[in-house]
Amino acid sequence: LGLSAEERRREYSRRYMISRYHNRRAEMIAILGGKCVQCDTTDNLEIDHIDRTQKTMSVARMCYVNLTRCLDEVKKCQLLCNRHHIDKSKPELSQIAKERHARARSSKATKEGR
């Protein structure tokens, strides 16, 4: 049995969006110089927001917005290899976890009337 018209449309859309993601990501990598800013490798590159507080959307979201919005966000980014991205992100993620924990404790104290 063949696919219904709706199933064909969904499959077409799925393939289109996958292709758009990969094409847009390749464009962003090219715009950002195509190599890790720390070690110049071209392997396992990841797009990193230089200052997470300036981030207005995720890298994945950047692939689906219009080109102008994408380029505005790319200006806030750099390329890092996986190893350097992890090294940069560890302290940031630790700080985020501390902030969330503090907010949760504060919220709990407020609810308990402290």
DRENTORKOL-3810 file (N, C-alpha, C; in nm, 4 decimals):
REM DRENTORKOL-3810
@n.u->0.0822; n.v->-0.1191; n.w->0.0000; ca.u->0.0000; ca.v->0.0000; ca.w->0.0000; c.u->0.0867; c.v->0.1256; c.w->0.0000
@n.u->0.0435; n.v->0.2233; n.w->-0.0736; ca.u->0.1169; ca.v->0.3492; ca.w->-0.0817; c.u->0.0803; c.v->0.4424; c.w->0.0324
@n.u->0.1549; n.v->0.5500; n.w->0.0429; ca.u->0.1300; ca.v->0.6496; ca.w->0.1459; c.u->0.0137; c.v->0.7386; c.w->0.1054
@n.u->-0.0621; n.v->0.7841; n.w->0.2029; ca.u->-0.1695; ca.v->0.8795; ca.w->0.1767; c.u->-0.1067; c.v->1.0145; c.w->0.1425
@n.u->-0.1867; n.v->1.1038; n.w->0.0906; ca.u->-0.1378; ca.v->1.2379; ca.w->0.0564; c.u->-0.0827; c.v->1.3081; c.w->0.1805
@n.u->-0.1510; n.v->1.2928; n.w->0.2930; ca.u->-0.1055; ca.v->1.3552; ca.w->0.4176; c.u->0.0279; c.v->1.2958; c.w->0.4635
@n.u->0.0440; n.v->1.1662; n.w->0.4517; ca.u->0.1693; ca.v->1.1014; ca.w->0.4902; c.u->0.2839; c.v->1.1448; c.w->0.3989
@n.u->0.2557; n.v->1.1587; n.w->0.2693; ca.u->0.3580; ca.v->1.2063; ca.w->0.1757; c.u->0.3983; c.v->1.3500; c.w->0.2082
@n.u->0.3007; n.v->1.4340; n.w->0.2418; ca.u->0.3288; ca.v->1.5732; ca.w->0.2766; c.u->0.4154; c.v->1.5801; c.w->0.4028
@n.u->0.3797; n.v->1.5009; n.w->0.5024; ca.u->0.4583; ca.v->1.4988; ca.w->0.6267; c.u->0.6007; c.v->1.4505; c.w->0.6012
@n.u->0.6159; n.v->1.3480; n.w->0.5198; ca.u->0.7489; ca.v->1.2952; ca.w->0.4890; c.u->0.8313; c.v->1.3976; c.w->0.4117
@n.u->0.7675; n.v->1.4666; n.w->0.3164; ca.u->0.8351; ca.v->1.5721; ca.w->0.2417; c.u->0.8814; c.v->1.6817; c.w->0.3373
@n.u->0.7943; n.v->1.7254; n.w->0.4277; ca.u->0.8281; ca.v->1.8307; ca.w->0.5240; c.u->0.9420; c.v->1.7870; c.w->0.6159
@n.u->0.9368; n.v->1.6629; n.w->0.6617; ca.u->1.0411; ca.v->1.6110; ca.w->0.7493; c.u->1.1766; c.v->1.6144; c.w->0.6786
@n.u->1.1794; n.v->1.5654; n.w->0.5557; ca.u->1.3056; ca.v->1.5648; ca.w->0.4799; c.u->1.3544; c.v->1.7060; c.w->0.4500
@n.u->1.2624; n.v->1.7949; n.w->0.4175; ca.u->1.2976; ca.v->1.9332; ca.w->0.3887; c.u->1.3616; c.v->1.9979; c.w->0.5113
@n.u->1.3021; n.v->1.9780; n.w->0.6287; ca.u->1.3534; ca.v->2.0419; ca.w->0.7495; c.u->1.4892; c.v->1.9835; c.w->0.7903
@n.u->1.5082; n.v->1.8554; n.w->0.7718; ca.u->1.6393; ca.v->1.7951; ca.w->0.7992; c.u->1.7448; c.v->1.8553; c.w->0.7072
@n.u->1.7109; n.v->1.8671; n.w->0.5794; ca.u->1.8035; ca.v->1.9255; ca.w->0.4826; c.u->1.8321; c.v->2.0721; c.w->0.5178
@n.u->1.7286; n.v->2.1464; n.w->0.5537; ca.u->1.7458; ca.v->2.2873; ca.w->0.5891; c.u->1.8381; c.v->2.2998; c.w->0.7101
@n.u->1.8185; n.v->2.2147; n.w->0.8100; ca.u->1.9036; ca.v->2.2182; ca.w->0.9294; c.u->2.0504; c.v->2.1992; c.w->0.8911
@n.u->2.0787; n.v->2.0953; n.w->0.8140; ca.u->2.2178; ca.v->2.0659; ca.w->0.7783; c.u->2.2783; c.v->2.1751; c.w->0.6895
@n.u->2.2004; n.v->2.2278; n.w->0.5971; ca.u->2.2504; ca.v->2.3359; ca.w->0.5109; c.u->2.2771; c.v->2.4632; c.w->0.5907
@n.u->2.1839; n.v->2.4999; n.w->0.6777; ca.u->2.2008; ca.v->2.6224; ca.w->0.7572; c.u->2.3191; c.v->2.6072; c.w->0.8523
@n.u->2.3331; n.v->2.4897; n.w->0.9128; ca.u->2.4452; ca.v->2.4664; ca.w->1.0045; c.u->2.5781; c.v->2.4778; c.w->0.9292
@n.u->2.5844; n.v->2.4226; n.w->0.8089; ca.u->2.7064; ca.v->2.4331; ca.w->0.7269; c.u->2.7355; c.v->2.5796; c.w->0.6935
@n.u->2.6315; n.v->2.6583; n.w->0.6639; ca.u->2.6495; ca.v->2.8011; ca.w->0.6368; c.u->2.7057; c.v->2.8725; c.w->0.7594
@n.u->2.6506; n.v->2.8417; n.w->0.8774; ca.u->2.6975; ca.v->2.9063; ca.w->0.9997; c.u->2.8429; c.v->2.8705; c.w->1.0281
@n.u->2.8782; n.v->2.7458; n.w->1.0075; ca.u->3.0167; ca.v->2.7029; ca.w->1.0289; c.u->3.1104; c.v->2.7772; c.w->0.9336
@n.u->3.0700; n.v->2.7912; n.w->0.8086; ca.u->3.1521; ca.v->2.8648; ca.w->0.7115; c.u->3.1664; c.v->3.0115; c.w->0.7519
@n.u->3.0566; n.v->3.0744; n.w->0.7932; ca.u->3.0596; ca.v->3.2154; ca.w->0.8356; c.u->3.1545; c.v->3.2330; c.w->0.9540
@n.u->3.1558; n.v->3.1352; n.w->1.0438; ca.u->3.2377; ca.v->3.1446; ca.w->1.1648; c.u->3.3823; c.v->3.0993; c.w->1.1434
@n.u->3.4189; n.v->3.0705; n.w->1.0202; ca.u->3.5594; ca.v->3.0434; ca.w->0.9884; c.u->3.5971; c.v->2.8978; c.w->0.9694
@n.u->3.5062; n.v->2.8053; n.w->1.0009; ca.u->3.5283; ca.v->2.6651; ca.w->0.9701; c.u->3.6299; c.v->2.5906; c.w->1.0556
@n.u->3.6746; n.v->2.6521; n.w->1.1678; ca.u->3.7707; ca.v->2.5823; ca.w->1.2540; c.u->3.7546; c.v->2.6309; c.w->1.3977
@n.u->3.7984; n.v->2.5482; n.w->1.4895; ca.u->3.7923; ca.v->2.5808; ca.w->1.6321; c.u->3.8784; c.v->2.7043; c.w->1.6590
@n.u->3.8231; n.v->2.7984; n.w->1.7336; ca.u->3.8989; ca.v->2.9202; ca.w->1.7643; c.u->4.0118; c.v->2.8941; c.w->1.8636
@n.u->4.0096; n.v->2.7796; n.w->1.9304; ca.u->4.1132; ca.v->2.7471; ca.w->2.0285; c.u->4.2299; c.v->2.6696; c.w->1.9667
@n.u->4.1982; n.v->2.5713; n.w->1.8823; ca.u->4.3054; ca.v->2.4819; ca.w->1.8351; c.u->4.3113; c.v->2.4654; c.w->1.6825
@n.u->4.2247; n.v->2.5328; n.w->1.6090; ca.u->4.2216; ca.v->2.5307; ca.w->1.4626; c.u->4.1779; c.v->2.3986; c.w->1.3995
@n.u->4.1315; n.v->2.3027; n.w->1.4788; ca.u->4.0838; ca.v->2.1786; ca.w->1.4188; c.u->3.9541; c.v->2.2052; c.w->1.3420
@n.u->3.9303; n.v->2.1223; n.w->1.2436; ca.u->3.8054; ca.v->2.1313; ca.w->1.1673; c.u->3.7145; c.v->2.0112; c.w->1.1970
@n.u->3.7537; n.v->1.9312; n.w->1.2955; ca.u->3.6770; ca.v->1.8114; ca.w->1.3322; c.u->3.5859; c.v->1.8383; c.w->1.4513
@n.u->3.4702; n.v->1.7755; n.w->1.4501; ca.u->3.3764; ca.v->1.7802; ca.w->1.5635; c.u->3.3458; c.v->1.9221; c.w->1.6093
@n.u->3.3153; n.v->2.0094; n.w->1.5145; ca.u->3.2898; ca.v->2.1496; ca.w->1.5472; c.u->3.1505; c.v->2.1691; c.w->1.6048
@n.u->3.1435; n.v->2.2600; n.w->1.7017; ca.u->3.0169; ca.v->2.2959; ca.w->1.7643; c.u->3.0063; c.v->2.4477; c.w->1.7677
@n.u->2.8864; n.v->2.4962; n.w->1.7456; ca.u->2.8614; ca.v->2.6395; ca.w->1.7477; c.u->2.8302; c.v->2.6779; c.w->1.8913
@n.u->2.9070; n.v->2.7723; n.w->1.9439; ca.u->2.8971; ca.v->2.8116; ca.w->2.0837; c.u->2.8651; c.v->2.9595; c.w->2.0959
@n.u->2.7689; n.v->2.9915; n.w->2.1819; ca.u->2.7431; ca.v->3.1320; ca.w->2.2136; c.u->2.8560; c.v->3.1792; c.w->2.3049
@n.u->2.9238; n.v->3.2841; n.w->2.2650; ca.u->3.0380; ca.v->3.3356; ca.w->2.3404; c.u->2.9943; c.v->3.3761; c.w->2.4815
@n.u->2.8843; n.v->3.4483; n.w->2.4903; ca.u->2.8296; ca.v->3.4917; ca.w->2.6194; c.u->2.6867; c.v->3.4404; c.w->2.6280
@n.u->2.6645; n.v->3.3406; n.w->2.7104; ca.u->2.5331; ca.v->3.2768; ca.w->2.7162; c.u->2.4233; c.v->3.3738; c.w->2.7565
@n.u->2.4579; n.v->3.4827; n.w->2.8248; ca.u->2.3559; ca.v->3.5790; ca.w->2.8661; c.u->2.3027; c.v->3.6592; c.w->2.7472
@n.u->2.3764; n.v->3.6594; n.w->2.6367; ca.u->2.3337; ca.v->3.7312; ca.w->2.5160; c.u->2.2557; c.v->3.6416; c.w->2.4196
@n.u->2.2450; n.v->3.5154; n.w->2.4520; ca.u->2.1799; ca.v->3.4156; ca.w->2.3668; c.u->2.0295; c.v->3.4408; c.w->2.3632
@n.u->1.9756; n.v->3.4525; n.w->2.2420; ca.u->1.8307; ca.v->3.4702; ca.w->2.2282; c.u->1.7626; c.v->3.3467; c.w->2.1715
@n.u->1.8421; n.v->3.2516; n.w->2.1226; ca.u->1.7853; ca.v->3.1255; ca.w->2.0726; c.u->1.8944; c.v->3.0203; c.w->2.0669
@n.u->1.8515; n.v->2.8951; n.w->2.0659; ca.u->1.9463; ca.v->2.7845; ca.w->2.0563; c.u->2.0007; c.v->2.7740; c.w->1.9143
@n.u->2.1098; n.v->2.7038; n.w->1.9013; ca.u->2.1672; ca.v->2.6804; ca.w->1.7683; c.u->2.0681; c.v->2.6043; c.w->1.6814
@n.u->2.0003; n.v->2.5067; n.w->1.7389; ca.u->1.9008; ca.v->2.4308; ca.w->1.6614; c.u->1.7917; c.v->2.5242; c.w->1.6095
@n.u->1.7458; n.v->2.6149; n.w->1.6927; ca.u->1.6405; ca.v->2.7103; ca.w->1.6508; c.u->1.6926; c.v->2.8017; c.w->1.5398
@n.u->1.8205; n.v->2.8364; n.w->1.5453; ca.u->1.8786; ca.v->2.9252; ca.w->1.4445; c.u->1.8633; c.v->2.8672; c.w->1.3042
@n.u->1.8559; n.v->2.7371; n.w->1.2946; ca.u->1.8449; ca.v->2.6722; ca.w->1.1641; c.u->1.7071; c.v->2.6885; c.w->1.1013
@n.u->1.6099; n.v->2.7292; n.w->1.1802; ca.u->1.4719; ca.v->2.7339; ca.w->1.1310; c.u->1.4122; c.v->2.8736; c.w->1.1234
@n.u->1.4820; n.v->2.9732; n.w->1.1744; ca.u->1.4316; ca.v->3.1105; ca.w->1.1646; c.u->1.4795; c.v->3.1717; c.w->1.0338
@n.u->1.4277; n.v->3.2903; n.w->1.0021; ca.u->1.4705; ca.v->3.3533; ca.w->0.8768; c.u->1.6189; c.v->3.3878; c.w->0.8836
@n.u->1.6777; n.v->3.4048; n.w->0.7686; ca.u->1.8224; ca.v->3.4225; ca.w->0.7575; c.u->1.8725; c.v->3.5440; c.w->0.8354
@n.u->1.7976; n.v->3.6537; n.w->0.8347; ca.u->1.8402; ca.v->3.7745; ca.w->0.9064; c.u->1.8523; c.v->3.7477; c.w->1.0558
@n.u->1.7523; n.v->3.6841; n.w->1.1144; ca.u->1.7574; ca.v->3.6517; ca.w->1.2574; c.u->1.8715; c.v->3.5545; c.w->1.2864
@n.u->1.8908; n.v->3.4591; n.w->1.1987; ca.u->1.9992; ca.v->3.3629; ca.w->1.2153; c.u->2.1341; c.v->3.4345; c.w->1.2155
@n.u->2.1562; n.v->3.5208; n.w->1.1191; ca.u->2.2844; ca.v->3.5919; ca.w->1.1093; c.u->2.3074; c.v->3.6842; c.w->1.2281
@n.u->2.2001; n.v->3.7457; n.w->1.2799; ca.u->2.2136; ca.v->3.8291; ca.w->1.3997; c.u->2.2618; c.v->3.7458; c.w->1.5178
@n.u->2.2124; n.v->3.6232; n.w->1.5273; ca.u->2.2522; ca.v->3.5352; ca.w->1.6375; c.u->2.3929; c.v->3.4798; c.w->1.6165
@n.u->2.4282; n.v->3.4493; n.w->1.4915; ca.u->2.5624; ca.v->3.3962; ca.w->1.4613; c.u->2.6705; c.v->3.4953; c.w->1.5052
@n.u->2.6414; n.v->3.6228; n.w->1.5000; ca.u->2.7390; ca.v->3.7242; ca.w->1.5421; c.u->2.7783; c.v->3.7076; c.w->1.6888
@n.u->2.6969; n.v->3.6388; n.w->1.7653; ca.u->2.7223; ca.v->3.6184; ca.w->1.9080; c.u->2.7925; c.v->3.4856; c.w->1.9353
@n.u->2.8326; n.v->3.4169; n.w->1.8280; ca.u->2.8833; ca.v->3.2802; ca.w->1.8411; c.u->3.0278; c.v->3.2668; c.w->1.7954
@n.u->3.0834; n.v->3.1515; n.w->1.8290; ca.u->3.2167; ca.v->3.1115; ca.w->1.7854; c.u->3.2134; c.v->2.9614; c.w->1.7607
@n.u->3.3128; n.v->2.9119; n.w->1.6897; ca.u->3.3259; ca.v->2.7680; ca.w->1.6693; c.u->3.4252; c.v->2.7115; c.w->1.7686
@n.u->3.3849; n.v->2.6026; n.w->1.8312; ca.u->3.4741; ca.v->2.5295; ca.w->1.9202; c.u->3.4645; c.v->2.3815; c.w->1.8854
@n.u->3.5758; n.v->2.3114; n.w->1.8976; ca.u->3.5696; ca.v->2.1661; ca.w->1.8844; c.u->3.4978; c.v->2.1131; c.w->2.0090
@n.u->3.4544; n.v->1.9902; n.w->2.0043; ca.u->3.3806; ca.v->1.9332; ca.w->2.1160; c.u->3.4569; c.v->1.9459; c.w->2.2475
@n.u->3.5850; n.v->1.9144; n.w->2.2477; ca.u->3.6651; ca.v->1.9195; ca.w->2.3703; c.u->3.6691; c.v->2.0598; c.w->2.4292
@n.u->3.6936; n.v->2.1604; n.w->2.3451; ca.u->3.7000; ca.v->2.2976; ca.w->2.3951; c.u->3.5617; c.v->2.3503; c.w->2.4334
@n.u->3.4584; n.v->2.3040; n.w->2.3661; ca.u->3.3235; ca.v->2.3442; ca.w->2.4030; c.u->3.2881; c.v->2.2910; c.w->2.5419
@n.u->3.3233; n.v->2.1667; n.w->2.5680; ca.u->3.2996; ca.v->2.1082; ca.w->2.7008; c.u->3.3788; c.v->2.1853; c.w->2.8059
@n.u->3.5067; n.v->2.2122; n.w->2.7772; ca.u->3.5901; ca.v->2.2861; ca.w->2.8725; c.u->3.5305; c.v->2.4233; c.w->2.9041
@n.u->3.4798; n.v->2.4913; n.w->2.8039; ca.u->3.4210; ca.v->2.6235; ca.w->2.8242; c.u->3.2886; c.v->2.6140; c.w->2.8987
@n.u->3.2105; n.v->2.5125; n.w->2.8680; ca.u->3.0748; ca.v->2.5025; ca.w->2.9211; c.u->3.0672; c.v->2.4498; c.w->3.0636
@n.u->3.1645; n.v->2.3723; n.w->3.1077; ca.u->3.1586; ca.v->2.3146; ca.w->3.2431; c.u->3.1350; c.v->2.4200; c.w->3.3504
@n.u->3.2167; n.v->2.5248; n.w->3.3574; ca.u->3.1925; ca.v->2.6253; ca.w->3.4618; c.u->3.0574; c.v->2.6962; c.w->3.4445
@n.u->3.0180; n.v->2.7216; n.w->3.3211; ca.u->2.8898; ca.v->2.7871; ca.w->3.2955; c.u->2.7748; c.v->2.6999; c.w->3.3439
@n.u->2.7804; n.v->2.5707; n.w->3.3124; ca.u->2.6738; ca.v->2.4795; ca.w->3.3525; c.u->2.6708; c.v->2.4636; c.w->3.5037
@n.u->2.7863; n.v->2.4636; n.w->3.5666; ca.u->2.7929; ca.v->2.4557; ca.w->3.7124; c.u->2.7261; c.v->2.5784; c.w->3.7740
@n.u->2.7514; n.v->2.6945; n.w->3.7179; ca.u->2.6908; ca.v->2.8183; ca.w->3.7680; c.u->2.5395; c.v->2.8163; c.w->3.7480
@n.u->2.4938; n.v->2.7677; n.w->3.6345; ca.u->2.3503; ca.v->2.7571; ca.w->3.6083; c.u->2.2850; c.v->2.6660; c.w->3.7124
@n.u->2.3483; n.v->2.5538; n.w->3.7402; ca.u->2.2945; ca.v->2.4598; ca.w->3.8393; c.u->2.2867; c.v->2.5254; c.w->3.9770
@n.u->2.3890; n.v->2.6004; n.w->4.0153; ca.u->2.3879; ca.v->2.6701; ca.w->4.1441; c.u->2.2740; c.v->2.7723; c.w->4.1504
@n.u->2.2550; n.v->2.8465; n.w->4.0409; ca.u->2.1484; ca.v->2.9467; ca.w->4.0373; c.u->2.0115; c.v->2.8809; c.w->4.0483
@n.u->1.9907; n.v->2.7708; n.w->3.9775; ca.u->1.8627; ca.v->2.6995; ca.w->3.9848; c.u->1.8381; c.v->2.6464; c.w->4.1251
@n.u->1.9417; n.v->2.5920; n.w->4.1860; ca.u->1.9290; ca.v->2.5389; ca.w->4.3216; c.u->1.8915; c.v->2.6510; c.w->4.4191
@n.u->1.9565; n.v->2.7654; n.w->4.4062; ca.u->1.9276; ca.v->2.8785; ca.w->4.4942; c.u->1.7844; c.v->2.9271; c.w->4.4752
@n.u->1.7371; n.v->2.9343; n.w->4.3509; ca.u->1.5989; ca.v->2.9760; ca.w->4.3243; c.u->1.5001; c.v->2.8767; c.w->4.3837
@n.u->1.5304; n.v->2.7477; n.w->4.3688; ca.u->1.4412; ca.v->2.6449; ca.w->4.4224; c.u->1.4346; c.v->2.6542; c.w->4.5745
@n.u->1.5484; n.v->2.6751; n.w->4.6400; ca.u->1.5495; ca.v->2.6890; ca.w->4.7860; c.u->1.4731; c.v->2.8128; c.w->4.8288
@n.u->1.4911; n.v->2.9224; n.w->4.7567; ca.u->1.4218; ca.v->3.0470; ca.w->4.7887; c.u->1.2706; c.v->3.0302; c.w->4.7716
@n.u->1.2311; n.v->2.9654; n.w->4.6654; ca.u->1.0890; ca.v->2.9419; ca.w->4.6389; c.u->1.0288; c.v->2.8541; c.w->4.7464
@n.u->1.1006; n.v->2.7511; n.w->4.7868; ca.u->1.0529; ca.v->2.6591; ca.w->4.8906; c.u->1.0393; c.v->2.7355; c.w->5.0229
@n.u->1.1381; n.v->2.8183; n.w->5.0568; ca.u->1.1330; ca.v->2.8960; ca.w->5.1804; c.u->1.0147; c.v->2.9915; c.w->5.1787
@n.u->0.9878; n.v->3.0532; n.w->5.0647; ca.u->0.8757; ca.v->3.1466; ca.w->5.0516; c.u->0.7443; c.v->3.0729; c.w->5.0741
@n.u->0.7312; n.v->2.9563; n.w->5.0149; ca.u->0.6090; ca.v->2.8770; ca.w->5.0298; c.u->0.5872; c.v->2.8310; c.w->5.1726
@n.u->0.6978; n.v->2.8070; n.w->5.2436; ca.u->0.6886; ca.v->2.7613; ca.w->5.3813; c.u->0.6747; c.v->2.8783; c.w->5.4792
@n.u->0.6765; n.v->3.0014; n.w->5.4269; ca.u->0.6577; ca.v->3.1189; ca.w->5.5087; c.u->0.7792; c.v->3.1637; c.w->5.5861
@n.u->0.8948; n.v->3.1312; n.w->5.5377; ca.u->1.0189; ca.v->3.1716; ca.w->5.6070; c.u->1.0587; c.v->3.3125; c.w->5.5739
END
